[in-house]
Amino acid sequence: MSEDKPFALHITWTCYATWLPGDRRGYVSNTILPGGGFLPKQNAPGAPITTDDALTRQMAQTLQKGPTVILSIEQALCVARSLVEAARVRGWRILRGAVMANHVHVVIMDCPDDGPAVRRILKGNSQAALSKATGRRQRWWTAGGSDRYKHDPNAIEAAVEYVARQSKMLAQIIDMQASIIECPPG
């Protein structure tokens, strides 16, 4: 007889165009070569991350289909509330969430063991909420994101602590309660 193990997802995604291929912080995308062609991305555990490629970054900027998104405090709270609502109607539970001006972290339980599907639902609901709140349709999020599977209590607690320590947080979720950060750091 097997015991049920605790399970959570730590999901992260970025605001549209805030972390482009070629970024100095590092990226996992194809690198454009000056003479034409590209070096294929290396997206395997342990593979080195490529950093700071001006040509790749310039190409990514020219391909943007809308403005770079930097969330305001009001928009961050809208995101946090929409994430809580999306989780609530599905019987999921957000342990901790952090919404910064340029990205989002969510640690969520009682959801399917399918990171991409859960992330699509969270991003889609918050995309719709932001468009409704601002009265304009636009791309709010970058395609994709990160899904980290946590299958033991220590890993879940470490993810919750990591999200709680995010700097420059504008809005947060603590046990399905969304709120703004009264004095967001610099």
C-alpha positions as CSV (number, residue, x, y, z in Angstrom):
1,M,0.0,0.0,0.0
2,S,1.5,3.4,-1.0
3,E,1.2,6.5,1.0
4,D,0.2,9.7,-0.5
5,K,3.2,12.0,-0.7
6,P,2.8,15.8,-0.5
7,F,3.0,17.5,-3.9
8,A,3.3,21.1,-5.1
9,L,4.3,23.0,-8.1
10,H,6.6,26.0,-8.1
11,I,5.6,27.9,-11.2
12,T,7.4,31.0,-12.6
13,W,6.8,33.2,-15.6
14,T,7.9,36.6,-16.8
15,C,6.1,39.6,-18.1
16,Y,6.2,40.1,-21.8
17,A,9.6,41.2,-23.2
18,T,11.3,41.7,-19.8
19,W,13.8,38.9,-20.3
20,L,14.7,38.5,-24.0
21,P,17.0,36.1,-25.7
22,G,20.5,37.7,-25.5
23,D,19.9,39.1,-22.0
24,R,23.0,39.8,-19.9
25,R,21.5,37.8,-17.0
26,G,21.5,34.7,-19.2
27,Y,19.1,33.0,-21.5
28,V,18.1,29.6,-22.9
29,S,17.4,30.3,-26.6
30,N,19.1,30.1,-29.9
31,T,22.0,32.5,-30.4
32,I,22.0,34.5,-33.6
33,L,25.3,34.4,-35.5
34,P,26.7,37.5,-37.2
35,G,27.2,35.8,-40.6
36,G,23.7,34.2,-40.5
37,G,22.3,31.1,-38.9
38,F,22.3,30.4,-35.2
39,L,23.7,28.2,-32.4
40,P,20.9,26.0,-31.1
41,K,19.9,26.5,-27.5
42,Q,21.2,24.2,-24.8
43,N,18.3,23.4,-22.5
44,A,19.4,20.4,-20.5
45,P,20.2,20.1,-16.8
46,G,23.8,21.1,-16.2
47,A,24.2,22.8,-19.6
48,P,25.9,26.2,-19.5
49,I,23.6,29.2,-19.8
50,T,24.4,31.6,-22.6
51,T,24.7,35.3,-21.5
52,D,24.8,38.8,-23.0
53,D,24.6,38.5,-26.8
54,A,23.8,41.9,-28.3
55,L,22.9,40.6,-31.8
56,T,20.5,38.0,-30.4
57,R,19.0,40.6,-28.0
58,Q,18.5,43.2,-30.9
59,M,16.8,40.5,-33.1
60,A,14.5,39.6,-30.2
61,Q,13.6,43.3,-29.7
62,T,12.7,43.7,-33.4
63,L,10.4,40.7,-33.2
64,Q,8.4,42.0,-30.2
65,K,4.7,42.2,-31.0
66,G,3.9,44.7,-28.3
67,P,5.4,46.9,-25.6
68,T,7.5,45.6,-22.8
69,V,5.3,44.9,-19.7
70,I,6.2,46.3,-16.3
71,L,3.4,45.8,-13.8
72,S,2.2,48.6,-11.5
73,I,1.2,47.8,-7.9
74,E,-2.5,47.9,-8.9
75,Q,-1.9,45.5,-11.8
76,A,0.2,43.2,-9.5
77,L,-2.7,43.0,-7.1
78,C,-5.1,42.3,-10.0
79,V,-2.8,39.4,-11.0
80,A,-2.6,38.0,-7.4
81,R,-6.4,38.1,-7.0
82,S,-7.0,36.4,-10.4
83,L,-4.5,33.7,-9.5
84,V,-6.4,33.0,-6.2
85,E,-9.7,33.0,-7.9
86,A,-8.5,30.6,-10.7
87,A,-7.2,28.3,-8.0
88,R,-10.3,28.6,-5.8
89,V,-12.8,27.5,-8.5
90,R,-10.7,24.4,-9.2
91,G,-10.1,23.4,-5.6
92,W,-6.4,24.2,-5.8
93,R,-4.5,25.9,-3.1
94,I,-1.8,28.6,-3.5
95,L,0.5,28.4,-0.5
96,R,2.6,31.4,-1.5
97,G,2.8,33.7,-4.5
98,A,4.9,36.7,-5.4
99,V,4.1,39.2,-8.1
100,M,6.9,41.5,-9.1
101,A,6.9,44.2,-11.8
102,N,8.5,41.8,-14.3
103,H,7.7,38.2,-13.2
104,V,5.5,35.9,-11.0
105,H,6.2,33.0,-8.7
106,V,3.4,30.7,-7.4
107,V,3.7,27.6,-5.1
108,I,0.5,25.7,-5.6
109,M,-0.9,22.4,-4.2
110,D,-4.0,20.2,-4.8
111,C,-3.6,20.7,-8.5
112,P,-2.9,18.3,-11.3
113,D,0.7,17.0,-11.6
114,D,1.0,18.8,-14.9
115,G,3.0,22.0,-14.6
116,P,2.4,23.3,-18.2
117,A,-1.4,22.8,-17.9
118,V,-1.6,24.5,-14.5
119,R,0.7,27.3,-15.6
120,R,-1.5,27.9,-18.8
121,I,-4.6,28.2,-16.6
122,L,-3.0,30.6,-14.2
123,K,-1.5,32.8,-16.9
124,G,-4.6,32.7,-19.0
125,N,-6.9,33.8,-16.1
126,S,-4.5,36.6,-15.1
127,Q,-4.1,37.7,-18.7
128,A,-7.9,38.1,-19.0
129,A,-8.1,39.9,-15.7
130,L,-5.4,42.4,-16.6
131,S,-6.9,43.1,-20.0
132,K,-10.3,43.6,-18.4
133,A,-9.0,45.8,-15.6
134,T,-7.0,48.0,-17.9
135,G,-9.6,48.1,-20.7
136,R,-7.0,47.0,-23.3
137,R,-6.1,43.7,-24.8
138,Q,-2.3,43.1,-25.0
139,R,0.3,40.4,-24.4
140,W,1.0,40.5,-20.7
141,W,3.1,37.4,-20.4
142,T,6.1,35.8,-22.2
143,A,5.3,32.4,-23.7
144,G,6.3,29.5,-21.5
145,G,7.7,29.6,-18.0
146,S,9.2,27.3,-15.4
147,D,7.5,24.4,-13.6
148,R,9.4,22.9,-10.7
149,Y,7.8,19.7,-9.2
150,K,8.1,19.4,-5.4
151,H,7.4,15.9,-4.0
152,D,8.4,16.2,-0.4
153,P,7.6,18.5,2.5
154,N,11.2,19.9,2.7
155,A,11.2,20.8,-1.0
156,I,7.8,22.4,-0.7
157,E,8.8,24.5,2.3
158,A,12.0,25.6,0.5
159,A,10.0,26.8,-2.4
160,V,7.6,28.7,-0.2
161,E,10.5,30.3,1.6
162,Y,12.2,31.2,-1.7
163,V,9.0,32.9,-3.0
164,A,8.4,34.7,0.4
165,R,12.0,36.2,0.1
166,Q,11.5,37.7,-3.3
167,S,12.8,41.3,-3.5
168,K,10.8,44.0,-5.1
169,M,7.6,42.2,-4.6
170,L,4.5,44.3,-5.3
171,A,1.8,41.9,-4.4
172,Q,1.7,38.6,-2.5
173,I,-0.4,35.5,-1.9
174,I,-0.3,33.8,1.5
175,D,-2.5,30.8,1.8
176,M,-5.0,31.9,-0.8
177,Q,-5.1,35.6,0.5
178,A,-3.9,38.2,-2.0
179,S,-2.5,41.6,-0.8
180,I,-0.3,44.4,-1.8
181,I,3.1,45.0,-0.2
182,E,2.7,48.2,1.8
183,C,6.2,49.5,1.2
184,P,7.6,47.7,-1.8
185,P,11.4,47.7,-1.8
186,G,13.2,50.0,-4.2
